[in-house]
């Protein structure tokens, strides 16, 4: 491979990595906004959850949502990260 091709490949990889970083940031931003919306509007998903929930009790639906939308949704913190490492470490 000539020097010109190596330079072109290097530039291509640089822009690809940059594009991937930008895409990752955008996905993270959209997910964060979604979770923040869920925190601010906890009743907004009620009808959707009601349609798909096996248990129809409003209290159970709320507990189910709270299980997945909580403070760890926006920031795992050290405890959350340690829990993930412990969980995946036990699988190996």
N, C-alpha and C positions, 0 to 999 in steps of 0.2 A: 504494500500500500504506500503510495507516494505521500510526501509531506503535505501536499494540498488536501488530499483526502482525509488525512489524520486531523488536520485543522478543522475541516468541515464537520467531521464526526464529533470532535470535541465541542464545537459551537452548538451542534445539534443536541448533544447530551446536556449541555449547560441549559439551553432553553427548555428542554423536556423536563429537567429537574425543577427548574423555576416554575414551569407551568403546573407541575404536580404539587409543588408547595402552595401555589396560589389557589389551586383547586381544593386542596385540603383545608386551607384557611376558610374558604367560602363555605364548604360543607360544615365545618365546625361552627361558623357564624350562624348559619341557618338552623342547625340543631340547637344551638344555645338559645336563639330567639324563640324557637318552638317550645322549649322547656320553660323559658321565662313566661311565655304566653300561658302555658298550662298552669304555672304557679299563680299567675294573676287572674286567671279565669278557670278555676277548677271545675266549674259546672259545664264548661264548653264541650267536653267529650262525653258527657253523661248519656245522651241519646245513642251515640255510636256504641258505647260500651254496653248499654242496655240491650241493644240488638244482638250483641255477640256473647253476652255473659250467660253462663250456665245458671248461676245463682242470681235471682232477680232482686234480691234485697238491696235497697239503696246503700245501706251501711256496708255490706260486703263489697259492692262495686267501688265505693269510696276507698275502702281498705286496699283493694286490688290496685287502684290507680296510685294510691300513696306508696305502695310497695315499689312501683317503678318510677314514679316522678317524685323525687325527694332531693335533699341537699347534695347527694352524691351524683345527681344528674348533671350538675354544672361544675362540680369540683370534687374529684375523688379524694383529694387530700392524702396524707400519709397512710391513714388507716385503710382507706379504700384501695390504694395501690398495694399495700401489704396483703390485703385479703385476696386480691387478684393473683398476686405472686404465689401465695399459699395454695390457692385453689388449683392453679395450673401446675404448680410444683408437685402437687399430690397426684396428678394424672400421669406423670412421667415415671 
